[in-house]
Amino acid sequence: MDVLIRFSEKGGFFSYADVEDYFKTQLLKQDNYFYIGSNMKQIKKNDYFYFSYKGQIIVKAKYLGITQKREADFPFGYQVSDITIFNPIEIDNNLFKGQSSFFYINTKEKKKEIIKLEKAIDSHIKRREYISALEVNNFTLFDKMKLEFAEGINVFIGENGTGKSQILKLLYTLTTANNTFYKKNTNKETYLSELIVETIENVFKGKRIQNLISFNFNRNESDINMNFSNYNIDFSITAHTSSQVKINKFSTNGSPQKILFIPAKEILSNFKGFRNLWEEYLIPFDKTFYDLVKALDRPLLKDTSNIRKMNNALEDILNGEIIQENGEFLLKRNKDGKKIFSAMMAEGLRKIGTLSYLLKNNSLSNESILIWDEPEANLNPRTIQEIAKLLIALQKFGIQIFIATHSLFLIKEIEILKKDESNVKYFGFGFDENHNLRVSQNKEFDYLDDLIILDEEIAQSDRFMREIK
């Protein structure tokens, strides 16, 4: 016996977005219990709830069991799992009759209608937005390149000076510009063009946007096309000062996407006063640092149960908890409760602390995009092992990840941990024999083109073996 639950304005829901937000945030804080004033005695474990608003079904979830807890004036709590949110589907009057707050569905009698509904749900599911591809022509070091990304972990590998960080910054730039554009709720190409110019010049600190055009390939503009899973941004950077960015194509059905960039240099110890400094003065930090400081400045969630396991792993590495007092971050040690200023911590551990705090204040959550430049920097091998475990856990949590690394140790740990996980992809950045930059890509690390870091690792092993003989 399945059940239809109707949400309404009487319950404090005034839009489809309110219902969606309830399932994405509020329900997590309640251990996936939703509360109602009615005792639905006929449902059993593994039956399904369908949730509607204004005559349209928008959420489906599996029933796990009832609790004795109370929530305000609602005595009955129902725990659910397998929550699926989809675009609104008109209620079939042959399946759901009446206007009560909940309605039983006899699944045996309504088998055909249920099959029809399930097909409709499958075609209406809101697929998670993620960065699916990036194509650049004549951009900085790159002549022509198209990268196709995994929904999970994307690992950029290569020596210094091969453009890894530039691509990470470009992904971040276009996503944040896209977010500002769609929050503004406008379709004006000129506004999007201005946003791209402003964001690129703030992220690629110290460079005018025309400086990113490569004149090595005898062309006076760069073409960039970034694809999300459901829409794209296609534009050109021109050498003309009057129209620096020309929009070729953009989608009007896009949506803001939560994204974080963790630079190679940590910011935790420089947090105090950084925001005001960046806003008022010219300082040698790009906008990724400023955005990260703003994310760190958010208040903590009351309920962190959904990220507790991941955060506990980070706090085990730290042997304590990162807290904020008087505008500064400190480590509160587990063994004695003593508080240590973040500036006194090892730099690598400050990065771990940053990630922990971002999880606790929901700046980093499921359906986020995380870009992390050199996560292994200033970490010992044992801690790098824990970072690899964390990356796999974050990916399973629903976070798309981009990292740039020089560490074969980190790559090997990811290879060990991923097992049959197909949601990891590798990108090898390097130069060919003619000194042209090339990028190879494969889901299997072993199938990448030759990499200098791999060659040097093998050469070092050979030298070591010769020396100890």
N, C-alpha and C positions, 0 to 999 in steps of 0.2 A: 504494500500500500504506500504510494508516494503522496506527497503533500505539496500544494501550492500555498506560499505565504505572500500576502500582499503588503507592500510598504506604502505608506501614505504620508501626507503632510501632517496628519495628527501625530504621527510618530517622530516628527522632526525632519522628515525627508522632503526637500523641495526641488530636487532635480535628480536625474539619473546619476550625475556625478556624486551626489551625496550618498546614494546607495552603494556605488562602486567604492567610494572612500571608506565606507563602513566596513566592507569586507576586506579591504587592503590594509587598514590601520587599526580600527577599533576592535575588530574581531580578534586580531593577533594579541591585543592586550588582554583579552578575556579568554585566552587559551582556546580559541576557536569555538566558544560558546555564544549562541545568540539566545536572547531571552524574550519570552512572550507570556501573556497572561492566561493562555489556554493550555490545558493538559491534553496533548494529542496522543491518546491511548492506543490508537490502532496502528501506529507506525512501529517498525522493528528495525534493528540494526541492519545497516547496508541498504535501507530504503533511501529514496532521494527526496530532497527538498528542491522545489523550483521557486525562485523569488521574483516577484513582479513589481512594477511601478507604473501607474497610469495605464493599465491594460496591456503592458508589454513585459515579457519575461526577459530578465537580464543576468541572472545568476543561477547556477546549479551547484548543489553540494551533497555529499553523501552523509547520511546520519550515522553517528557512532554510538550515542547513548545519552541518557538524561542525567542531570546532576541535581543534587538537593540544594545547591546554592541559590541564593536570591540575588536579584539585581534591581535595586530600587523597589518599584511596585510590581515587578514581574517575578512571579514565584517559580516559573518553569524555565530551566535552561537546557538547551539542546546542543550537544557538541557535534561539530561537522568536520569533514575532511574533503580532500579532492575538490576544492572550491574552483569553479570555472566561471569566469566573467566573459560575457560576449555582447555583441551589439544587439539592441532591442529586437525581440521577436513578438509579433502580434499574437495575443492569446487566442487559441483555437477554442471557440465556444462549444464545440463538440466534446472537448476534453475537460474544460474548466467551466463550470456553471455556478451562478450565484455571485454574490458580492461580499461574502463574509471575509474576515481577515485571513482565514485559512480554509483550504478545501481539500478533501481526500480524493485521491485518484486510484481507482481500482485498476491496477496494471494488467490484470488478466483480461478484463472486459475491454480495456482501451489499448490493447496491444498495438494495433495499426496506428492509432493516433500518437502513441509514445514513440514508435519507430520514426514517424514523420517529424516529430518534434526533435528527436536526437539528430536527425540529418540536418535540420535547420540550425540547431545549436552548433554543430561541427562547422558549418559554413559561415557562422556568425562569430566564431570565437575571436576575441581580441588577441591577436598574436603580439607577443612582446616585441617592442621596437628595439632594434639593435643596429649597429653599423655593419652593413653587409659587404660593402665594396668601396674602394677609392681608386679613381683613375686620374693620373696627372700627366700632363704634357708640358715639357719645357719649364719645369718648376725647380728652382735651385740646382741641385746636382743631377736631377732626373730628366732624361730625354722623354721617353714614353714608358709608362708603367701602369699596370692595373693589378691591384691587390684585392683578393677575395677573402673575406674574413670568416672565422668561425664564430658561432654564437657564444662560445665559451671563452677559452684562453687563447690569445694570440701572442706568440713569442717572437720578438724581433732580435736577431742575433747578428753580430758583425763587429768589426774593428771600429775604432774611433774615426770620425770623418766620413762615414758612409750614409749619413742622412737619417738614421733611425729616429733621433730625437726630433728632427724637423717634421717627420711624418706624424709622430705622436702629437706634436703641437698643432699640426694642421687638423687632425681629427678633433682635437679639443676645441680649437678655434671655431670650426664650422658647426659643431654641436652647440656650443654656447651661443653663437650668433643666431642659430636656428631657434634656440629656446627663447631668446629675447624677442625674436620676430613673431613667434606664434603666441606668446603671452600678450603682445601688443594688439593681437587680433586685427591685423591689417593685411591686405593683399598687394601693397604697393612695392613694386620692384625697386624703386629708388631707396626706400627705407632699408630693404634687405641689403642692397649694394653698400650703403653707408655703414651698416652694421658690420659687414664683412671687413671693410677697410679698417674701421676703428678697432675691431677685435684682433685682426691679424697684427696690426701695428703695436698693440698692447701686449700680445703674447710673444711675438717675435721682436722682443725689446730692442730698440735702437735701429730698427730697419724700416725704411719706407716700403710700402707694399710693392712698388716697382722694383725694389732691390731683389725681390724673390723671383723675378723673371730671369731665367738663364739665357744669356746671349751667346752661349757656346754653340747653340744649334741653329743660329741664323734665323731666329724668329723673334718678333717683338711683343709677344704676349704668351701668357701661360693659361692653359685650359685645365680646369679642375672639376671633377664630377664625383660627389660623394653620395652613395646610396645607403639609405636606411632600409629596413626590411619592407616598409610600405610606401616610401616616398624618397625623393632625391633632391639635391641642390647641384645645379650645373652652371658654372660661371667662368668668365675669363678675366684675368688680370691684364690690363693693357698698359702700354708705355705712355699713354696720353694722360696728362694731368687733369684734363677736364672730365674724363670718365674713367676712373681708375679700375672700377670693376663693372663688367658687363654681364648681366644675368641672362643666361641662355634659356634656362628652364628651372622652374621650381614648382613644388606641389602645394596646393592650398589645403590638403587634408593632413598635414603634418601635425605633430604634437610635441610639447616640451619633453626633454629626456634628461633625467638626473645624471650628472657626470662629475667626476672628480679627477684631478690631476695631482699626483704626488711627485714632485720634482726629485732629482737626484740629491739635491742639498736639502737637509731637513729645515723645518721652520718653527718647530715647537719651542726651542730655546729663544727665538726672536719674536715670539708672539706678542708680548706686551708692547703696546704702542705702535705696532707695525701698521695697523689699519689706517690710523691717522697720518702716519708718515707717508704712506703710499698715496693717500688722497691729496696731500698738501704739497709734497715735495717730489723732485726727480731723484729717485733712488735706483740703484742697479739691480732691481728685482722685477721680473716680468709679471704679467697679470695672473699666471697660474699660482704664484705665491699669495697674492692678494685674495683670490677666490678661495684658496685653501684656508687662509686665516678666517675668512667669513664663515666658512663651513664649520671650522673648529669652535667658533663663537656661539654656535646654537646651543640652546639648553638641552639637558639630557632627557631622554625618554623616562617616563615613570616605570614602564614595564619593558624590560629588555630580554624577556624569556626566549623570544625567537632567535636571538643572536648570542645567547648565553654560552653555548658550547664553543663557538668560534672565538668569542672574546675571552673565555676562560683559558683557551690555549695561548692567546697573546699575553695574558696576565701571568701565566706560568713562566713564559720567557722573561718577563719583566721582574718576576718575583714581587709583584705588587700591582697597584692600580693607579692609573693616571687620573689626577683630579685637577680642578682649576680653582685657584684662590687669588683674589685681588688682581685679576688680570694676568696671572702667571700660571704655567703648568708645573705640577710637581708629581713626583712618584711617591705614593704612600706604600711603604714596604709592608709585606705580609708578616714578616717575622716579629717586628716590634712596633709597627704603626708609625715609624719615623718618616717624616716628609723630607724629600730631597728635591732641590730645584732641578728642573730639566736640563739646565746648562751643565750640571754636574754628572749627567748620565752620558754613557757612550753614544756617539752620534747614531750608530745603527739602531740602538734601542729607542732613541727618540722617534725614529720612523715607525717602529713597532707601536710605540705609545700613541702616535698620531693616528694610526689605523684603528687602534682600540677605541679611541675617543670618538672617531667618526662613525664607528658602528653603534656606539652607545647613544649618540645624539641623532641617529637616523639620517645623517648626511650620506652614509653609505648603506643602502638597503637593497632588497631584491628588486630587480629590474633597473638597477643603476648600471652605469658604465664606469669602470675604474681604469685609469691610465697611470702606470707606475714606472717611472724612469729609474733604471738600475736598482731594483729592490734589494739586491745582494750587497750593495755598497756598504762597507764598514761592518759587515756581519761575519761571524765565524762560521765554519762549515756546519756545526751542530744547529745553529740558529737558522741557517739557510735551509736545512732539512725541514724545519718547522714552517718556514715561509712557503715552501713548496706544498706542504700539507694544507696550509691556509688558502693558497691560490685554488687548489682543487675544491676545497670546501666552499669558497666564495662562488666559484663557477656553478656548483651544484645548488647553491642558494638562489641562483638566477641572475648573477652579475656577469656582464661581459667584461673581459679583462684584456688589456693591452700592456705588455711589458717590453722594455728594451734591456738587454743584458749582455755582458761579456762572459758570464760565468757558465762554463760547461758543467760545473758541479750542480748548479741550480737546474740546468736543462736535464741532466741525468736523473735528478730526483723527481722532476715532473714526469719523465718517461717511466720511472719505476712505479710511481703512484697512479698514473692514469690508467694502467691496465688496459681494459677494453674500451676505455672512454674515448669516443671519437670526436669530442668537442674541444680538442686542442689542435692548433695549427702553428707551424713554424715558418718563419720568413728569414732567409739568409741574405744579408746585405754585404756586398763585396765588389771588387773590381776585377774585370777580366784581364787577359794578357795585353789588351790594347789600352788599359787604364780607363775603360768605360765602366760606369757603375751598372751593376745588374742586381736584381733581386729574384731569388728563387723561392718558391713556396710549396709546402707539402705538409700533409698531416703526419707524415713519418719523418722524424729528424734525420734518419740515416739516408734519406733520398734527396736531401738538399744538395745543391752544388757545393764544390769544395769551399771550405771556409778557412780563413787564415787562423782564427782562434783554434780550430780543430787541428790544423796542420802544426801549429806551434805547440799544442798540447802533446801531440804524438812525438814531435821532435824532442821536446823536453824529456818525455819518458825514455826515449832512446838514449839521450845524453846521460840520464840518471843511471840507466842500466849499465852503460859503458864505464861510468865512474866507479860503481860499486863492485865491478868484477875484479 
